[in-house]
């Protein structure tokens, strides 16, 4: 991954993101609750490297603290969407034809529901919270993951080695996790990275609509939501969180492609060489 330019970019940006999130747990340049009504919308200075917002809070401190919130949202979204996607794939590739057909119909029907609408529905009982963003994104992306991974999963489920495992007495879940899931891993990696990048954008959009991260919780979407109304007067306060979101989303999207190419023997010569050596060693005379 490091040998490719885009891979280096993605690894550096994501590494800085994780490092910033870890540092924010113990330190920020200024206390998050520190405000100064006499220095609102201040330009970048030595005291405030990225300026201040409408309440006089330090923009850099809120961006650093927001890194951990968005990282938490991304991790939870990937976990929820992957779990939902794999369960649906298992149902769509089940030997019970009725269950598989019904699951395909349900997925095709639900996949058309926008993530924003799901968030609005969830916000009624839950209110504006991180959980609304995670559940809405996790459900929406999980449906998409299942739909994209289904062809590869079906191909693996109908292969001769899966039939041999079933004939040997292997259970359905054991067969699915040991034989089907490894065959759809490249698809899972790409979809997980796309889900992570979209989750960052969704957090910003849902927070701007008032149904995402609640007020008082630092996040990049919250920084955008509080400053975008004054973009014509104080554009720098919108530039910084927008730039951070852009860099991270691009890195997440690139990461999926790089991981897929690194894990696929068709695009990774090192893996092909390793497979060839294994086959050659297996054919050697044991004497």
C-alpha positions, 0 to 999 in steps of 0.5 A: 500500500505504501508503494503507491502514491495514493496509498501513502496519501490515504495512510498519512491522512488517516494516521493523522486523523487517528493521532489527532483523535487520540491527542484530543482525549487529553489535550486541546489548545484551548478549553472547549467551553472557553468563550470570549464575547469580545473576540468573536469571528476573530481572524487567525492569530498567535492565540487562535491559529485558525481564528474564533467562531461566533461565540469566541471559541477557538476553531482549532480546538473544536476541530481537534476535538471533533476528530474523535467524534467523527472517528467514533461515528465512522467506526460504529457506522462500519460495524453496524453496516457490515453486520447488517450487510453480512446478515442480509447476504447470508439470508439472500444466499440461503438454501431456502429459496423462499427466504432468499427471494423474500430478502432480495425483495425487502432489500430492493424495497428499502434501499430506495429510502434516503439516509436523510429520511431514515434519520428523520424517522429515527430522530422522532423517538431518539432526538438529535444524537450520534446514535441517529447518525450511526443507525441511519447510515448503518442501515442505509449502507448495510442494505447497499453492501448486501446488494453489491456483495450478493453476486460474489456471495452467490457465486461462492455459495454455489461453488463445488468446495461449498457443496463439498463442505455441506456434504461433509456435514458442515453447518450453514453458518460455518460454511458461510463464514469460512467460505463465502465471507472470504470471497466477498472480502474485497467487496466489503473493504471497498464498501466499508471505505465508501461507507466511512467517507459517506458517514463523515459527509452524512454527519455534517449534513444531518448536523446542519439539519439539526438531527445529527450531533447535538449542540455542545458536542464537538464535531466537524459537522457542528463546526460547519453548521455554526459557521456556514450561515456567515460564509459571506462575511467570515469565510475562513471559519467555514474553510477549515472544517470544510477542508478537513472533511474533504481531505478525510473523505478523499482518503477514505475513498482511496483507502478502499481501492488500495486495500482491494488492490493489495488483497487481490492476487489479480492486481498484487504481483506479490500475492501471485508470487506467493500463491505460485510458490505455495503451489510449487511446494505442494507439488514437490516430492515429499521424499 
